[in-house]
């Protein structure tokens, strides 16, 4: 029995398509309403490799805004990101965000910025 070799491009195609679907979900849900103190969105993207669903919600008040987003793939993998930004002084802000991957690993980033 002989098998034909699989090209590297063929093995990357499903991963690239899945990444593209997640980017489409992120773009769809990243739209924020400036006037609203809280908002939420959700939706689904169907691909030849399965259906991806996502939801995002955010709120602002008292000089602080927060946002949480979740995307789930067709095989049960879930990615979540939550974060916030707070005005600490005129022209100065602190921020924090945490991303949790499909295997439970997480990355947290935080810091502060100022326009001066």
N, C-alpha and C positions, 0 to 999 in steps of 0.2 A: 504494500500500500504506500502510495506517495502522497505527500501533502505539499501544497504550494505555499511558498513563504508569504507572510503577511507584511505588507509595506508599513513602515512607521507612520506614514500619513493616514493609513486606514485605521490604525489603532488609536490615533489622536482624534479622529473625526467625531466620535460620540462625546468625548470630553469637551471638545471645542463647542459643539452644539449645545451641550448642557450649560457650559459657561455663558454662551450667548443667550440662552433662555433666561438664566438668572440675571444677566445684565438687563434684559428686556423687562423683567419683573421689577428690578430696581428702578429703572427709568420710569416705568409706569406708576410706581408708588412713591417716587421721590418728589412729586409735585406737592407743594404746600400752599395752603391758602393763608395769605398774610393777615387778613382780618380776623380769622378764626382763633379762638383761644384753645380749641382742641379740634382734632380732625382724625379721620381714619379712612383707609381704602383697602380694598382686597381684590384679587382677581386670579385668573388662571391663564396659562400659556400652554397650548398643546403643540408638541413636536413629534417627529417620527419615533423618538426614543421614549416618549411618555409625556405625562402631564405634570407641569410644575405649578404649584399654587403659592400664593404669597399674601401677606397682609402687613400693613404698617399703620401706626397710630402715633400721634404726637400731641403735645399740649404746650402752651406758653402761659406764663403768669408770674407776676412778682419779680421780673427781671431775669427769669430763667425759662429755657425751653428744653423739652426732652422729646425723644423719638425712639420708637422700638419697631423693628422690622423682622419678619420671619418669612423664610422661603423654604418650601418642602419639595423634594423631587419625587419621581415616580417609584423609587425603590426605598422610600422611607427616610432618606437622608434629609436632615433639617439644618439650616444655617440661620442664626439669629444675631442681630446687632442691636444694641441699645446704647443711647448716649444722651448727654445733656451739655448745655452751655449756659453759663451764668454771668451776668454783668456784675463785675466786682467793684468797678469805679467808672467814671466817665471815660470811655475809650479803652477800657480794660475788661477782659473776659477770661474765665477759666472754663476748661472743657474736659470731658471724660467720655470714653466710649469703650464698650466691650463687645467683642465678636466671639461667638461660640460656633465651632465647626461641626460637621456631621458626626465626628467621633468623640465629641465632648471636649476637645481642646479649646482653650480660650486665649485671647489676646486682649489686653487692656492698654489703652493709650490715654494719657492725660497731660495737661499742661496749661499754660496761660499765654495769652497774646495781648498786645497793646498796640495802639496805632502810633505811639511815640517811640 
